[in-house]
Amino acid sequence: MSFIRKSNSFIKDLLLVSRFGLLLKPFRFAFKFCYNFSMLSSWVNSNAGKVPYSDFYKPTRKYTNRVKLHEHIIKSEGLDQKPIHYLEFGVAGGTSFAWWIKANLHPESRFYGFDTFEGLPEDWHFFKKGAFSYDIPFMDDARGTFIKGLFQETVYKFLDNYSKTIDSPNVTRVIHLDADLYSSTLFALTRLAPFLRKGDILMFDEFNIPNHEFAAWNDFVRSYYIKYEVIGAVNNFYQTVVKVTESLA
């Protein structure tokens, strides 16, 4: 065993000094995509038959299926009858935010939307940095608040205040992750990790893009040992909803 370990270290160090790895640079994205796509395929295969609300498999996607998924989640979890804290990461034009604030009218509910409102901070998929730039949406409901800026600049302060003055064990949190990017999604998840408790719901809007929201969730789950169940998915897991089954907070 000692010989094998020494041989492994010797070969790795030799490859590093030879700069052989630089020859693989043009193939980095392909390798990364293949790995994450394989992980996504395994995840779908493991979960597809267990999801209580799913349209898998459909040859085409429809945006209206996304709304149906939200309607199902609200009804099945009774979210229209009790206070919720809705946190949306990636507001864009505010369509989802407005939908949720109208779907839950409980006076103790609170809605928080995080976005740069200046577009993507980096390239994503087929879109370039700056895509999806919107003005801050008009909000005529005092329960709703928009927080402008990079998550890395705004979420720390928000969560510090949230933990001291707003959080309540009697409130279900609905966390809508629509930031698209791996980096943004992973940051939001890791900052929320200390607050997650049994019953919290996390919704992903571009879940089945291998290198981004799925990869962020997969890395997060493996790093934080999150226990969860998939409670809904539409458009072949493009939109996916999970519920935390074991309290972390």
N, C-alpha and C positions, 0 to 999 in steps of 0.2 A: 504494500500500500504506500509506503514511504517513497519507493522508487517511482510509482505512478504519479504521486503528487509533485515530486521534483521534476519529472519529465514534463508534466503539464505546465508547470511554472516556466521551465526552460523554453519550451516551444512558444508559449504566449509572449514571453519577453523577447524572443528572437524575432517573432512576427512584428512586434512593436518597433523594434529598432530597424527592421528592414523596411518599414513603412508600407508593407504589403496592403494594409487596410485602406490606404489612400486610393488604391486601384478600385476599390469597391464603392467609392464615393458616388459615381453616376447611378448606382443601383440602390442607394439607401432608401429612397421613397418606395421603390418596388418591394424591397425586403420588408419594410415596415408595414406596408399595406397588406402584403400576403400574410404576415403574422397576425395582424389585427383582424383581418377578414376571417382567418381560420378560427380565431378566438370567438368572433361574433357568430360564425356558423355553429360552433359548438354550443354557445350560449342559447341561440335560438332553438337548436335541436333539443336541448335539455329542458327548455321552458315552454315551447310552443303548445304542447298537449296539456299543460297545467293552467293556462291562463283562462279565467272565467269569462272574459270578454275579449275576443280576438277575431280578426278577419283573415288571419293567415291561412292559406295563401290566396292573394288576389293578383291577377295579371296587371292591374292598373291601380294607381293611387288617386284618391279623391280628397280634396281639402275638407269637404263637409264631414268626412269620417272623423276628423279631429274634433269637431264640435260634438258629434255623437259620443265620442269617447269621454269628453268632459262631462256631458250630461249623464252618462252612465256612472261615472265616478261620484258625482254629486249625489245621485239617487242612491246608489248602493252603499255609500259610506255615510249617508244622512247629513251631508255637509250643508244643505240648505236650511237645516233646522237648528244649527248651533253655531257659536262664534268660531271663526277661523282666523289664522294669521296667514295671509297669502303673500309669499315673497317670490317675485318674478325677476329672474336674471336674464336680461335681454328683452327690453320692452318694445323696441322698434316703434311702430305707429300706434301701439297701445290697444290693438284689437283684442287680444286675449285678456289683457288687464281689465278692459271695459266689460268684457263678457263675464268675468268672474265677479266683479264688483256688483253687477246687476243680478247675478245668480244667487248671491248670498246677501240678504238684506239685514242680517242680525246687527243691531246697533253696536255690539261689542267687537265685531270683526274689524280687522285692520289689514290694509293692503299696501304693500311696498314694492315699487318698481325700480330696478337698478339698470342703468344704461349710460353709455357715454353720450348718446344722442348725436354723435358725430360719426357714426358708422363703425365698421369693424376695425379694431386696432391692429390687425394683421390680416394677411391673405387667408382665405378659407375656401376649401373646395374649389369651385369654379369662380369665386368672387374675390375681388381685390380689396385691399385695405381701403376703408372709407365707404364701402358699400353698406346699404341699409341705414343711411343717415336720415334722421327725422327730427322735427321740432318736438319739444316736450309736449305730449298730448294735453289737451284741456281736460280738467277733471272738476266736475261739479259735485263731488261727493267728499265730504270732509274726512271720511275714513281712509281715503287714498292719498298716498304720498309718493312722489317721484324723487329719486336720488341720483343726481347727475355726476358722472365721472367714471373712471376705470374702477372696476371692482377692487383692485389692489389699493386704491386710494380712499374708497368710501366704506367698504364693508367692515373694516376693523372698528371704526368709530361707531357705526350703526349697531353692530353686535354688542359692543360694550354698553351702550345705552339701553339696548334691547334687554340684555340680561339683568340690568338693574331696575328698569322701570316698566317694561312692557310685557315680558314673557310671563306666561301663566300655564301651570300644569293642566288646567282644564280646557285648554284651547288646542284644537288640532291644527297643525301647520301643513299648509299646502305649498310646496316649493316647486316652482315652475322654472326649469332650466332650459332656456331658449337662447343661450349665448353662442351657440354654434361651435365655437372654438374649443379645442382640447384644453388649452391653457386657461381660458376663462372658466370653463366648466369645472375643471379640477380645482382651481382656486376656490370657487364658490363652495364646492363640496367639502373641501378640507377645512374651510373656515366654519362651516355649519356643523361639522362632525361632533364637537362637544355638546351641541344643543339637541341633536337628534334623539328622539325617544319613540317608544312603541306607539304605532298608530300614525306617525307622520307620513305624509304622502309626497313622493317626488315624481314629477312629470318631466319627461324629456321630449323635445320637439323634433330633434333630428337624431334619434338614438341610433339608427342602423347605419350611420356613416362611420366606417371602421376606425379611422384615424382620429376621430374627434370625440363626440359625446360618448360613444360606446367605450372608446379607449380610456377616457377620463373616468367613467363609472367603473370599468373593470379594474383599473389601477387603484381607485379609491377603495373599492370593496376588499381587494386583496391586502391593502395597506392597513385598513381600519377594522377588518374582520366584521363588516356590516352583515347583519342578518336581515333578510327581506323576502318578500314574495311579490311576484308580478301579478297585478290585478287588472291590467287592461293593456291592449295594444291594437293599433290600427295601421293601415297602410304598410303591412308587412313589417311591423315593428319600427316603422319610421317614427311614429309617436308611441311612446311606451310609458306606462305608469307603474311604479312600484310602491310598496308600503313597508315601512320598517316594522319588523316583528319582534325585535328585542331592544329594549331601551339602552341607549348609550349615555344619556344625560344623568 
